[in-house]
Amino acid sequence: EANGLGDLTVGATAWLIEPSDPVTGTTLAATAFLTLPTGNYDSAGVSMGSGTYTFTPQIGFIQGLGSGFYFDGTFDVAFTRDHDD
């Protein structure tokens, strides 16, 4: 049985492209999060924990447009295991 307030999440980021010019440059990064079911989970009620393992990869993209404007976009998806309850 897991105990604790909420789930533990660990993550890491790799910068694939770093801007040479921060005003008009491009930034691209990949991040991966792993959420571990360390929090209390109750399938019949409200829970602070998810009760399952979750892997969430993300891709982030920032493009400097000049004059203080930026396009900032993120894509992510979550893969989870079935609940035991």
Secondary structure, DSSP 8 states (H G I E B T S, - for coil): ---SSS-EEEEEEEEEE--SSTTT-EEEEEEEEEEE--S---TTS--SS-SS-EEEEEEEEEEEEETTEEEEEEEE--EE-----
